[in-house]
Amino acid sequence: MTRTKILKIAAMAAVISATQSGEDSSQIGRKKGDAWSQDHRRMNMGLSSLMYRRGSRSPWR
């Protein structure tokens, strides 16, 4: 590749990167969601509730 082609590709990548706004929609499934969703997911899997889990942590010493 010539230097000109490399610079063109770099410029295109920079423009695409700058124009993408917001969050990547493909990553939305990796988020935990709000507390209500987390709690119901835990309960459906047979785990303890989120309130119990958060309250059972050891205190700071």
Steps between C-alpha positions, in 0.01 A plus 500: 500500500614846429520771759209685337270198527593448864425865578165478319403191699608668824295809413192290422536311827533829690186641337299185572621498860414868549153471346390203708308643790341332796550147614568198287166327455668161468624524861161572659449136598814502713366760741351386830192719476319676780467358851149367437623295203802369689286403799243310295770325298669386824171380649412303185838326516433402861751740652438737789350840430715796408401682819625209711818472294584867532424500873705191576834648402751547777531859626806716446759464769 
